[in-house]
């Protein structure tokens, strides 16, 4: 029989226990426009994201896909 057992020790769990909240990331990234390779990847991924976003569930309406108009709101 399968059972879930997770190790609850180690550096990740210790850090989690010591956490006091969510903070902005410390890493500063340059704008995509300044990194042509990343900009191209982001442009290519946007259409995939948009397609997946069309299937996002909305609270209280879990059985109906989101319309294209709703999926593009951010």
Secondary structure, 3 states (H helix, E strand, C coil): CCCCCCCCCCHHHHHHHHCCCCCCCCCCCCCHHHCHHHHHHHHHHHHHHHHHHCCCCECCECCCCCCHHHHCCC
